[in-house]
Amino acid sequence: MKKENRSVITWLLSGCVLLFLMVTVGGITRLTNSGLSMTDWHLVTDTFPPLSEAKWQAAFDEYKKFPEYQKINIHNDFQLSDYKFIYFWEWFHRFIGRIIGLVFIVPFFYFLIKKKLDKATINKCIVLLGMGAFQGFLGWFMVRSGLINNPDVSHFRLALHLTFAFITFAYTFWVALDLIYPNRKNSLQPLKTIARYALAFLLIQIIYGGFVAGLNAGLIHNHWPMMSDGQFIHDSVFLEQKNLLLSFTEGKSGVQFIHRTLAYIVVGFMVLLYFKSRKITLDRGQSRGINLLVILVFVQFALGVFTLLYGVPLWLGLTHQINAFFLLSAMTFTLHRLSK
């Protein structure tokens, strides 16, 4: 690591921490059904929550015009105090997004003026800024889907928003790693190929995690290793939609089945990577990355099983999502260390 790059690396890693925090709060927002509490989006005027009871009441009255209140919460004796709770989590999620925007934009121009960024890093940072802006759009695009007729967001949009946040984090981390390890050895192609497949299936698994969350598919078939009644694949997978494609993308049972099955595949690739790496001489970083990867994937598998068995309690669902972040971090680091 070059001395002149330390401040830039600190900046990028700070962005990674904030992205992790934002995804964590996003998970809480989803698990507490808080995502539809703010019914509009303004860049400046809703930076802070309502500061008087009159403004709180006005925001609550606006919320009452939308499907979540009219079809669900109106029947639950939903009061202003309840609204303040769900409003906080959605507001906090958006507030962190604003902080991330400032943390990326302001230092970027500072480093640009001070000429601390080479051409390659400038290009990567411009991509990062674009990804951040697009992620903000995806957030509102997702929320908007739950404000029209159905009092729940589209699970496709939720998965897109979630997965792109993970990808933005991974790319930010990769750019930082490029500066931390400017001189890398030749790539270990066999291991690199396995790691790439592992990353691809991990991202697909994250997408299906979004599907499961969006459809509340973790609330059914709370058994393991079989879905129920001794069935590895439950009959409802074939009955809930017109065809298997729809079942595997829009049906609760089908989506849960794919998420379960992908877990085995992801674990399989991580274990394969581990055993293949035992036959090759690795440096310390490569070896530690692979070892950590295997540990985290088994922890993630266990968390997924317990989250399902206990019917997705908030703390377990959130821990499962947080560990997915750690797993992607280890995957990104390992692939970077195995690459040229």
Secondary structure, DSSP 8 states (H G I E B T S, - for coil): --GGGHHHHHHHHHHHHHHHHHHHHHHHHHHTT-TTS--S--SSTTSS---SHHHHHHHHHHHTTSHHHHHTGGGTT--HHHHHHHHHHHHHHHHHHHHHHHHHHHHHHHHHHTT-S-HHHHHHHHHHHHHHHHHHHHHHHHHHTTSSSSSS--HHHHHHHHHHHHHHHHHHHHHHHHHH-SS-----HHHHHHHHHHHHHHHHHHHHHHHHHHHTGGGS---SSSSBTTBSS-THHHHSSSSHHHHHHH-HHHHHHHHHHHHHHHHHHHHHHHHHHTTS---HHHHHHHHHHHHHHHHHHHHHHHHHHTT--HHHHHHHHHHHHHHHHHHHHHHHHH--
